[in-house]
Amino acid sequence: MPAQNATGSSTRALWGASLLILLQVVSRAITFVANQVLLRFLTAQLLGVSTQLEVYYLSVIFFARESLRVAIQRQDSLDFSSPDQDHNGAKRDTSAQAAVNLGYLSITLGVPLAFLFGWLYLSSLSANTLAAAPNLVLSLYIYALAAVVELLSEPAFVVMQTRLQFGTRATAESAATFLRCIITLGSAVWGAGRDVGVLPFALGQLSYGVGLLAVYTWHGAGLANREGFSLLPRRITTSPASHKDGPPLFALSYFYRPTLQLASSMMAQSVVKHVLTQGDTFLVSALSSPTAQGVYALANNYGGLLARLVFQPVEESSRSYFSRLLAPSSSNLATTTTTMSKETTNQARTALQSLLKSYLLLSLVVTALGPAASTPLLALVAGPHWAGSGAADCLAAYTWYVPLLAINGVTEAFVASVASEGEVHTQSAWMGVFSIVFAGTGFVVLRLLGLGAIGLVVANGVNMACRIVWCAIFIKRFLARNGVGFDVIQVLPSPVAVLAGVVTSQVVKRLVPSADAPVGAQEEVEELVKLAAVTLPFVVVVAASERHFLYNAYQAVRGQQQTKQ
């Protein structure tokens, strides 16, 4: 029976990942088109300011909900049942209500954080920045409101996530993204001759939060009706028999104590992780001009497109999958180490290896073609003035950062799914060390070497490599203590695929001119056609050399993968 449950969770998680990837492709395509229109009328300085406001918004959202989301995902597999409860009724109701109650903590944290971070941001602004960016203060207030509105949907979101309701999430994010694009473009067109600054971005973000809240509330109310829980916070009086002699299982009769404790222990890690994730923006703000910030923001947006389209939804779904497959019981959630059965650990190891190898194969294509494609692609979609601003060189460098993003995302998802409280504290301490390494590297490449935005890519790469090494050591030790080995060779592309990547990268360098060569729209399209012509045989060679892995992956997606001894 546990094997069937694990298989069911695996299938739903895989379907959820596929659905989220499709959602990301559609929503990002809409956003992409909208952004291209805005970029034609946007200066690098205003783009830099809008990036700072986005970091403010993301910081409020991240600190308010990230650690709670991770902890709640691990709550779902814990046992709330007791002998006098209906196993299929009360257990599910209590679990859902516990998740909803915890979701309200995100709102409680978000409001003061919005005020605190807003005050800190306003205090850091210079008079020149305020003068160059009309409606900046008003836009900040709207971003704060948008963050709070989005957090209001968190109680419904977390219960949908524990029920693997990926369709609802797809609907909510699609509707919210479409609404944001319409409002952003509409307000930008309305203010075309009025110098409204970054106000269209703020109004668009507010509409995004409203869209999420509307959809999640509607679907969450329906689920609450069917399963007998409330979307409002409600006291929980039932308690499992195994905990009747111990301390109360629910703090204040509302919040599931083990999940609350795990979320608290993850809070410090979340702070460090967010500083590292958004550290490039903090660093560029301190060490460079708003114009340089805009150039880096553009390169980062295009360079991170693959990460947002594919890596992020796969990371979230894999974290959900690993949490359910390897979730500890409530009794050992806070222990120093966690042990699992060899069967489930083997299943997790196989899934992790498959994800890593898929990412590396995709990264091989990106690094072989991306540097040469960056110049004509950027000139075509953003305009020739952006291609000549240094953003193309930065984007070319960013393609080498993509593999690190991919590997780090899935390895940290695995660690977050299985780490005990003590291991989470250890990871937080090491991430603090890596943040110092990141800051030191950033100072060297920006101030001493003067590499500008490219230097930021280098600093992020060093930081990401440190995090990957720590996660790799953790994963190897975790698997070893559960009687399973981990062979790095299994996740590497074949020598033939690597050789094809090296040859292809040299060929495209000779086909595509450098970033300094001025070209028109026709020439840009011709260069991209040449790249496409080289890409086809390259992909065929890679697919042929990895045919066994790709076939097994296809069988796994189809639910027909054969068990191999």
URGIWO-V193954 format. One record per pair of residues at least 4 apart in sequence whose ideal C-beta (glycine too) atoms are under 8 Angstrom apart, sorted by the first residue. I is the first residue (numbers start at 1). J is the second residue. D is the distance in whole Angstrom. If there is no record, write none. Layout:
i: [I,I]
j: [J,J]
d: [D,D]
This chain:
i: [1,2,3,3,4,5,6,6,6,6,6,7,8,9,9,9,9,9,10,10,10,10,10,11,11,12,12,12,13,13,13,13,13,13,13,14,14,14,14,14,15,15,16,16,16,16,16,17,17,17,17,17,18,18,19,19,19,19,20,20,20,20,20,20,20,20,21,21,21,21,21,22,22,23,23,23,23,23,23,24,24,24,24,24,24,25,25,26,26,27,27,27,27,27,28,28,28,28,29,30,30,30,30,31,31,31,31,32,32,33,33,34,34,34,34,35,35,36,36,36,37,37,37,38,38,38,38,38,39,39,39,39,39,40,41,41,42,42,43,43,44,44,44,44,44,44,44,44,45,45,45,45,45,45,46,46,46,46,46,46,47,47,47,47,47,48,48,48,48,48,48,48,49,49,49,49,49,49,49,49,50,50,50,50,51,51,51,51,51,52,52,52,52,52,53,53,53,53,53,53,53,54,54,54,54,55,55,55,55,56,56,56,56,56,56,57,57,57,57,57,57,58,58,58,59,59,59,59,59,60,60,60,60,60,60,60,61,61,61,61,61,62,62,62,62,63,63,63,63,63,64,64,64,64,64,64,64,65,65,65,65,65,65,66,66,66,66,66,67,67,67,67,67,67,67,68,68,68,68,68,68,68,69,69,69,70,70,70,70,70,71,71,71,71,71,71,71,72,72,72,72,72,72,72,72,72,73,73,73,73,73,73,74,74,74,74,74,74,74,75,75,75,75,75,75,75,75,76,76,76,76,76,76,77,77,77,78,78,78,78,78,78,78,78,79,79,79,79,80,80,80,80,80,80,80,81,81,81,81,81,82,82,82,82,83,85,85,85,85,85,86,86,87,88,89,89,90,90,91,92,92,93,93,93,93,94,94,94,95,95,96,96,96,96,96,96,96,96,97,97,97,97,97,98,98,98,98,98,98,99,99,99,99,99,100,100,100,100,100,100,100,100,100,100,100,101,101,101,101,101,101,101,101,102,102,102,102,102,102,103,103,103,103,103,103,103,104,104,104,104,105,105,105,106,106,106,107,107,107,107,107,107,109,110,110,110,110,111,111,112,113,114,114,114,114,115,115,116,117,118,118,118,118,119,120,121,121,122,122,125,125,125,126,127,128,129,129,129,130,130,132,133,133,134,134,134,134,135,135,135,135,135,135,136,136,136,137,138,138,138,139,139,139,139,139,139,140,140,141,142,142,142,142,142,142,143,143,143,143,144,145,145,146,146,146,146,146,146,147,147,148,148,149,149,149,149,149,150,150,150,150,150,152,152,153,153,153,153,153,153,153,154,155,155,155,155,156,156,156,156,156,156,156,157,157,157,157,157,158,159,159,159,159,159,160,160,160,160,160,160,160,161,161,161,163,164,165,165,165,166,166,167,168,168,168,168,169,170,171,171,171,172,172,172,172,172,172,173,173,174,175,175,175,175,176,176,176,176,176,176,176,176,177,177,177,178,178,179,179,179,179,179,180,180,180,180,180,180,181,181,182,182,183,183,183,183,183,183,184,184,184,184,184,184,185,185,186,187,187,187,187,187,187,188,188,188,190,191,191,191,191,196,198,199,200,201,202,203,204,205,206,207,208,209,210,211,212,213,214,215,216,217,217,218,219,220,220,221,221,222,223,224,224,224,224,229,230,233,234,235,235,236,236,236,236,237,239,239,239,239,239,240,240,242,243,247,248,248,249,249,249,250,250,250,250,251,251,251,251,255,255,256,257,258,258,258,258,259,260,261,261,261,261,262,262,262,262,262,263,265,265,265,265,266,266,266,267,268,268,268,269,269,269,269,269,269,270,271,272,272,272,272,272,273,273,274,275,275,275,276,276,276,276,276,276,278,279,279,279,279,279,279,279,280,280,280,280,280,280,281,281,281,282,283,283,283,283,283,283,283,284,284,284,284,284,284,284,285,287,287,287,287,288,288,288,288,288,288,289,290,291,292,292,292,293,294,295,295,295,295,295,295,295,296,296,296,296,296,296,297,298,298,298,298,298,299,299,299,299,299,299,300,300,301,302,302,302,302,302,302,303,303,303,303,303,303,304,304,304,305,306,306,306,306,306,307,307,307,307,307,307,308,309,310,310,311,311,311,311,311,311,312,312,313,314,314,314,314,315,315,315,315,315,316,316,317,318,318,318,318,318,318,319,319,319,319,319,320,321,321,322,322,322,322,322,322,322,322,323,323,323,325,325,325,326,326,326,326,326,326,326,327,328,328,328,328,328,328,329,332,332,333,333,334,334,335,335,336,336,336,337,337,337,337,338,338,338,338,339,339,340,340,340,340,340,341,341,342,342,342,342,343,344,345,345,345,345,345,346,346,347,348,348,349,349,349,349,350,351,352,352,352,352,352,353,353,353,353,354,354,354,354,354,355,355,356,356,356,356,356,357,357,357,357,357,357,358,358,359,359,359,359,359,360,360,360,360,360,360,360,361,361,361,361,361,362,362,363,363,363,363,364,364,364,364,364,364,365,365,365,365,365,365,366,366,366,366,367,367,367,367,367,367,367,368,368,368,368,368,368,368,369,369,369,369,369,369,369,369,370,370,370,370,370,370,371,371,371,371,371,371,372,372,372,372,372,372,372,373,373,373,373,373,374,374,374,374,374,374,374,375,375,375,375,375,375,375,375,375,376,376,376,376,376,376,376,376,376,377,377,377,378,378,378,378,378,378,379,379,379,379,379,379,379,380,380,380,380,382,382,382,383,384,384,385,386,386,387,387,387,388,388,388,388,390,390,390,391,391,392,392,393,393,393,394,394,394,394,394,395,396,397,397,397,397,398,398,400,400,401,401,401,401,401,402,403,404,404,404,404,404,405,405,406,407,407,408,408,408,408,408,409,410,411,411,411,411,411,412,412,412,413,414,414,414,415,415,415,415,415,415,418,419,419,419,419,420,421,422,423,423,424,425,426,427,427,427,428,429,430,430,431,431,431,432,433,433,434,434,434,434,434,435,435,436,437,437,437,437,438,438,438,438,438,439,440,441,441,441,441,441,442,442,442,442,443,443,444,444,445,445,445,445,445,445,445,446,446,446,446,446,446,449,450,451,451,452,453,454,455,456,457,458,459,460,461,462,463,464,465,466,467,468,469,470,471,472,473,474,475,475,476,476,477,478,479,479,479,480,480,480,488,493,493,493,493,493,493,494,494,494,495,496,496,496,497,497,497,497,497,498,499,500,500,500,500,500,501,501,501,502,503,504,504,504,504,505,506,507,507,508,508,508,508,511,511,511,511,512,512,512,513,513,513,519,519,519,520,521,522,523,524,525,526,527,528,529,530,531,532,534,535,536,537,538,539,540,541,542,543,543,546,547,548,549,550,551,552,552,553,554,555,555,555,556,556]
j: [5,6,7,343,8,9,10,324,325,344,347,11,12,13,164,321,324,325,14,321,325,347,351,15,559,16,164,166,17,164,317,318,320,321,324,18,317,321,556,557,19,166,20,164,166,317,320,21,313,314,317,318,22,557,23,166,167,170,24,166,169,170,313,314,316,317,25,309,310,313,314,26,170,27,169,170,173,174,313,28,308,309,310,312,313,29,309,30,174,31,173,174,177,178,32,305,308,309,33,34,177,178,181,35,177,180,181,36,305,37,181,38,181,184,185,39,301,40,381,382,41,185,188,42,184,185,188,200,47,298,382,383,386,383,188,192,46,47,47,294,48,290,291,293,294,295,298,389,49,132,133,290,291,294,50,132,133,197,198,294,51,293,294,297,298,52,290,291,292,293,294,297,53,129,132,133,136,197,198,290,54,198,201,297,55,281,293,294,297,56,121,281,285,293,57,139,140,143,198,201,202,58,143,201,205,59,278,281,282,60,117,118,121,140,143,61,143,144,146,147,205,62,274,278,63,113,117,274,278,64,110,113,114,117,144,147,65,110,147,150,151,66,270,274,277,109,113,270,271,274,106,107,109,110,113,147,151,69,106,109,110,151,154,70,266,270,273,274,71,263,264,266,267,269,270,72,102,103,105,106,158,263,73,158,161,74,263,266,319,416,75,102,259,260,262,263,266,76,99,102,103,158,161,162,259,263,161,162,319,320,323,417,78,259,262,323,327,333,417,95,98,99,102,162,256,258,259,95,99,162,323,324,327,323,324,327,95,256,258,259,327,329,330,333,91,240,329,330,90,91,94,95,98,238,240,85,87,90,91,240,238,239,240,241,241,89,90,91,94,238,90,91,91,92,93,228,94,238,95,96,227,97,227,228,229,98,236,238,99,162,100,159,162,163,223,224,227,229,101,229,230,234,236,102,236,250,255,256,259,103,155,158,159,162,104,155,156,158,159,229,230,231,232,233,234,105,155,233,234,236,254,255,256,158,255,256,259,260,263,107,154,155,156,157,158,159,108,154,155,233,109,255,263,110,151,154,111,148,151,152,154,155,113,114,147,148,151,115,148,116,117,118,144,147,148,119,144,120,121,122,140,141,144,123,124,125,140,137,140,129,130,136,130,131,132,133,136,290,136,137,290,197,198,195,196,197,199,139,196,197,198,199,202,140,197,198,141,142,199,202,143,197,198,199,201,202,144,202,145,146,199,202,203,205,206,147,202,205,206,148,149,206,150,202,205,206,208,209,151,209,152,209,153,206,209,210,213,154,208,209,212,213,209,213,157,172,209,212,213,216,217,158,159,220,231,233,160,216,217,219,220,221,231,161,169,212,216,220,162,163,220,223,224,229,165,168,169,216,219,220,223,165,169,320,223,320,169,219,223,170,317,171,172,215,216,219,173,174,175,215,219,176,211,212,215,216,219,177,212,178,179,211,214,215,180,207,208,209,210,211,212,215,181,208,211,182,211,183,207,208,210,211,184,204,205,207,208,211,185,204,186,207,187,200,203,204,206,207,188,200,201,203,204,207,189,200,190,191,196,199,200,203,204,192,196,200,194,195,196,199,200,200,202,203,204,205,206,207,208,209,210,211,212,213,214,215,216,217,218,219,220,221,231,222,223,224,231,225,231,226,227,228,229,230,231,234,234,254,254,253,254,250,253,254,256,253,243,244,248,249,250,244,249,331,249,257,253,257,256,257,258,254,255,256,257,255,256,257,260,259,260,260,261,262,330,333,334,263,264,265,333,334,421,266,333,334,421,424,267,269,421,424,425,270,416,424,271,272,425,428,273,424,425,427,428,431,274,275,276,428,431,432,435,277,431,278,279,282,435,431,434,435,438,463,467,282,283,435,438,439,442,460,463,284,296,300,456,459,460,285,293,297,286,287,438,439,442,446,456,459,288,292,293,296,446,453,456,293,442,443,446,447,292,293,296,446,452,453,293,294,295,296,452,453,297,298,299,389,390,391,394,452,453,300,391,394,452,453,456,301,302,378,382,386,391,303,391,394,395,398,453,304,398,305,377,378,381,382,395,398,394,395,398,399,401,402,308,398,405,309,310,311,362,366,402,311,312,402,405,406,409,312,313,314,362,315,359,405,406,409,410,316,409,317,318,355,409,410,319,409,410,412,413,320,413,321,322,351,355,410,413,414,323,413,414,416,417,324,325,351,326,348,351,352,413,414,417,418,327,416,417,344,347,348,338,340,344,345,348,417,418,417,332,333,335,338,418,420,333,338,420,420,421,420,421,420,422,420,422,423,420,422,423,481,418,419,420,478,481,482,344,345,348,418,482,345,482,346,482,483,484,347,348,349,479,482,483,484,350,484,351,352,414,353,479,484,486,354,355,356,410,411,414,475,357,486,490,491,358,549,552,553,556,359,410,360,407,410,411,491,361,490,491,492,493,549,362,553,363,403,406,407,410,364,403,406,407,491,492,493,365,493,497,542,546,366,406,367,402,403,406,368,493,497,498,501,542,369,501,535,538,539,542,370,399,402,403,371,399,400,402,403,501,505,500,501,502,504,505,508,538,373,504,505,508,531,534,535,538,374,395,396,398,399,402,396,397,399,400,505,509,396,505,508,509,511,512,531,377,508,512,528,531,378,392,393,395,396,399,515,379,387,392,396,512,513,514,515,527,380,512,519,523,524,525,527,528,531,381,524,528,382,386,387,391,392,395,383,384,386,387,392,519,524,521,524,525,528,386,387,391,387,388,518,389,391,392,391,392,515,392,515,516,518,394,452,453,395,453,396,515,397,454,515,398,452,453,454,457,399,515,401,454,457,458,402,457,457,461,405,457,460,461,464,406,407,408,461,464,465,468,409,464,410,411,468,412,464,467,468,471,413,414,415,468,471,472,475,416,467,471,417,418,471,475,419,423,427,471,474,475,478,423,424,427,474,424,425,426,427,474,428,429,430,431,470,474,432,433,434,470,435,467,470,436,437,466,438,463,466,467,470,439,463,440,441,462,463,466,442,459,460,462,463,443,444,445,458,459,462,463,446,455,456,459,447,448,448,449,449,451,454,455,456,458,459,450,451,452,455,456,459,455,455,455,458,456,457,458,459,460,461,462,463,464,465,466,467,468,469,470,471,472,473,474,475,476,477,478,479,486,480,486,481,482,484,485,486,484,485,486,492,497,498,501,542,545,546,498,545,546,499,500,541,545,501,541,542,545,546,502,503,504,538,541,542,545,505,538,542,506,507,508,534,535,538,509,510,511,534,512,530,531,534,527,530,531,534,527,530,531,517,519,527,523,524,527,524,525,526,527,528,529,530,531,532,533,534,535,536,538,539,540,541,542,543,544,545,546,547,550,550,551,552,553,554,555,556,561,557,558,560,561,562,560,561]
d: [7,6,6,7,6,6,6,7,5,7,7,6,6,6,8,6,4,7,6,6,7,8,8,6,6,6,5,8,6,7,5,7,6,4,7,7,8,8,8,7,6,7,6,6,4,5,7,6,6,5,4,7,7,8,6,5,7,5,6,6,7,7,3,8,7,6,6,7,6,5,7,6,8,6,8,4,6,6,7,6,6,5,7,7,5,6,6,7,7,6,6,6,4,8,6,7,6,5,7,7,6,6,5,6,6,8,6,7,8,7,8,7,4,6,5,6,8,7,6,7,8,6,8,5,7,7,6,7,8,8,5,7,7,6,7,7,5,5,7,7,6,7,5,8,3,6,8,7,7,6,8,4,5,6,6,8,6,6,6,7,6,8,4,5,6,7,4,7,8,3,4,6,7,7,8,5,7,8,6,6,6,5,5,8,7,6,6,7,4,7,7,7,6,7,6,6,6,5,6,7,7,6,8,8,8,6,5,5,8,7,6,7,5,7,6,6,5,8,7,5,6,6,8,7,6,8,6,6,7,6,6,5,5,6,7,4,6,7,6,6,7,5,7,5,8,7,6,7,7,7,5,8,4,4,6,8,6,6,4,8,8,7,6,7,8,5,8,7,6,5,8,4,5,7,5,6,6,7,6,6,8,5,7,7,7,7,7,6,7,5,7,8,5,8,4,4,6,7,5,6,8,5,7,7,6,8,7,7,7,6,5,8,8,7,7,5,6,8,7,7,7,7,8,7,6,8,4,6,7,4,8,7,8,7,5,4,8,8,7,8,7,7,5,8,8,7,7,7,8,5,4,5,7,7,6,5,5,7,4,6,7,7,5,4,6,8,4,6,8,7,5,7,6,7,6,7,6,7,6,6,6,6,6,5,5,6,6,6,7,7,6,5,7,8,8,8,6,4,6,4,7,6,6,7,6,7,8,4,7,7,8,5,5,5,7,5,8,7,5,6,7,6,8,7,8,8,8,5,7,7,5,6,8,7,6,7,6,7,8,8,4,3,8,7,5,7,6,8,6,5,6,7,8,6,5,4,7,7,5,6,7,8,6,6,6,6,4,7,6,6,6,6,4,5,6,6,7,6,6,6,6,8,5,6,7,7,7,7,7,5,6,7,7,6,6,6,7,7,6,8,7,5,6,5,6,4,8,5,6,5,7,4,8,7,6,7,7,7,7,8,6,7,5,5,7,4,7,8,7,6,8,4,6,7,5,7,5,6,8,7,6,6,6,7,4,4,7,5,6,7,7,8,8,7,4,6,6,8,7,4,6,7,8,5,5,8,8,5,4,4,7,6,7,7,6,8,6,4,6,7,3,8,6,6,8,8,5,8,7,6,7,7,8,8,4,5,6,7,7,7,7,7,8,7,7,7,7,7,7,6,8,6,6,7,7,4,6,6,6,6,7,6,7,5,4,5,8,6,7,6,6,5,8,6,6,8,5,7,8,3,5,7,7,7,8,6,8,6,5,7,7,4,6,4,7,5,4,7,6,7,6,8,6,8,5,5,8,4,6,5,6,7,3,8,6,8,6,6,7,7,4,5,7,7,8,4,8,7,3,7,7,7,6,6,6,6,7,7,7,7,7,6,7,6,6,7,6,6,6,6,5,6,7,7,6,6,5,6,6,7,6,8,5,6,5,7,5,6,8,4,6,5,6,7,8,7,6,6,8,5,8,8,7,8,5,7,8,7,7,6,8,6,6,6,6,5,8,5,6,8,5,6,6,6,5,5,7,6,6,7,8,6,7,6,6,8,6,8,7,8,5,5,6,6,8,6,7,7,7,5,6,6,8,6,4,7,6,7,6,6,4,5,6,6,6,6,5,7,6,6,7,6,6,6,8,6,6,7,6,8,8,8,7,6,7,7,5,7,5,6,8,8,7,6,8,7,5,7,7,7,5,7,5,5,8,7,6,6,7,8,5,6,4,6,8,7,7,8,7,6,7,6,6,6,6,6,7,5,5,5,7,8,5,6,8,6,8,4,6,6,7,8,7,6,5,6,5,4,4,6,6,6,7,7,8,7,8,8,6,8,8,5,3,7,7,7,6,8,7,6,6,7,8,7,6,4,6,7,5,7,7,5,8,6,7,6,7,6,5,5,8,7,7,6,6,7,8,7,6,4,6,8,5,7,8,6,6,7,6,6,5,7,6,4,8,6,6,7,6,7,6,6,8,8,7,5,4,7,5,8,4,6,6,6,8,5,6,7,6,6,5,8,5,5,8,5,8,8,7,6,8,7,8,7,5,5,8,6,5,8,6,8,7,7,6,8,5,8,6,6,5,5,8,8,5,7,8,6,6,5,6,7,6,6,6,4,7,5,6,6,7,6,8,6,6,5,6,6,6,6,7,8,6,7,6,8,5,5,6,8,8,6,7,6,5,6,6,6,8,4,6,7,5,8,7,6,6,7,6,7,4,6,7,6,7,8,8,6,7,6,7,6,7,7,6,7,7,6,6,4,6,6,6,6,7,5,7,6,8,8,7,7,7,5,5,5,7,8,6,6,7,7,7,7,8,4,8,5,5,7,7,5,7,8,6,6,8,6,8,6,8,7,8,3,7,4,8,6,8,7,8,8,7,4,6,7,4,7,5,8,7,7,5,6,5,8,4,4,7,8,6,6,4,8,7,7,7,5,8,6,7,7,8,4,8,4,5,8,6,8,7,5,6,5,6,5,6,7,5,7,4,7,7,5,7,5,7,7,4,7,8,7,6,8,7,5,8,7,5,7,8,7,8,8,6,7,7,6,8,6,4,7,6,6,6,8,4,5,7,7,8,7,5,5,8,7,5,8,7,6,5,6,5,7,6,6,6,6,4,6,7,6,7,7,6,5,6,5,5,5,7,6,7,7,6,4,7,6,6,7,6,6,7,7,6,5,8,7,5,6,7,6,4,5,7,7,7,7,7,6,7,6,7,7,6,7,7,7,7,6,5,6,7,8,7,7,8,6,6,4,6,8,6,8,6,6,7,6,6,6,6,7,7,4,6,7,6,7,4,5,7,6,7,7,4,5,7,5,6,5,5,8,3,8,5,6,7,7,7,5,7,8,6,8,3,7,8,7,7,6,6,6,7,6,6,6,7,7,6,6,7,6,6,7,6,6,6,6,6,6,6,6,5,6,7,4,7,5,7,7,8,7,4,5,8,7,8,7,7,5,6,6,6,7,4,7,7,5,5,6,7,6,6,6,4,6,7,6,7,8,7,6,6,6,8,4,7,7,6,6,6,8,6,6,7,5,7,7,5,7,7,4,7,7,4,6,7,7,7,6,6,7,6,7,7,6,7,7,6,7,6,6,7,6,6,6,6,6,6,7,6,5,6,6,6,6,6,6,6,7,6,5,4,7,8,4]
